[in-house]
């Protein structure tokens, strides 16, 4: 029996990545709250509020919106304190969503 080597990104489910983002976002929001940094708390909570509706969502447009609009807004609002701990997760998510989009756009083989 031959084992196929697969890219880790394709092996992971989209919701697993979103759950990890959710955990990090919650931690960042709590840390900002504990520091009494109201502006940072608001920025982190705005990002945090985007994630739950993406769990178990099959609409690729919503995932593209998160990656192309919400993330840009979040990084801009973070300013100099850009959240580097999300970078790997965002790259994995983008690769996965792009892969799903290519599959959805592919013509049906006859």
N, C-alpha and C positions, 0 to 999 in steps of 0.2 A: 504494500500500500504506500503510495507516494503522498508526501505532505507538501502542500503548496505554501509558499511563503507569500504572505499578503502584507500590504502596507498597513501600518497600525491605524491610520486615519480611516481607511475603508472598513476596517474591522469594527470600529467603534460606531455606536449608534448616535445619531444626532442628539437625542435627549440626554445621553450620558455627558456629552460636552456641555450642553445647556445647564445641567445640574451642577457641574463643576464651576461654571461661570456664576451661577446663582449663589453657591456657597461663598465664593470669593467676594461677590458683590455685597452679600449680607455682612461679611466680616468687615469690609471697607466702610460700609455705612455705619456699623456699630462703632468702629474705631473713631470715625469722624464725630459721631454723637458724643462719645466719651471725652473727646478733646474739646467739646463745645464749639465745634467748627460748623456753624449753621449752613454756610454756603456749601461746604464740602458734603455735608450730610444731605442737602437737597440734591446735589449733583449725583451722589451715589444712589440715593433713593429713586431718582428719575430713571437711572440706568437699571436698577433692580426691578422696577415696575414693568420693564419691557419683557423680561424673561418668562414669567409664568405662562403667558398666553402662547408662547412659542413651543412649550412642551406638548408633545403629542399632536402637533400641527403639521398637516400634510401640504399646506399651501406654500409652495416654494417662493412665491412673491413676498410673503411675510418674512421669510428668512433672508431674502435678498434685501428687503427694506431694513431689517435689523443691521445687517452687515454693511450696507452702503449709506444709510442715513443715521440710524440711532448711534452706531459706533463713532461715526465722524463727529456727531454732536457731543457725545460723551467725552471723547478725547479732547475736543476743542474746549469744552467746559472745564476739564481737569487742568488745563494750562500746563505749567511746568511740572506738575505732579502726575504726569501721564502714567497710567497703570500698566507697567511692563509685565506684571504677573499674568495678565490676560492674553498677552501676545501669542503664546503657543496655542492656547485654546481657540483663539480667533482664527489662526491660520488653519488649524485642523477643521474647524467648522466651515470656513470658506471652501477648503478643498472638498469637503464632503458635500456641501450644498451645490458647488459647481459640478461635481460628479453626478449628483442626482439630476441636475438640470440638463446635462448632456444626455443622460438616459431618457429623460422626459421628452427632449427635443428630437431624439433619434427616430427616424421613420421605422415603422413596423416592418420587420423582415417577413417576406412572403415566400 
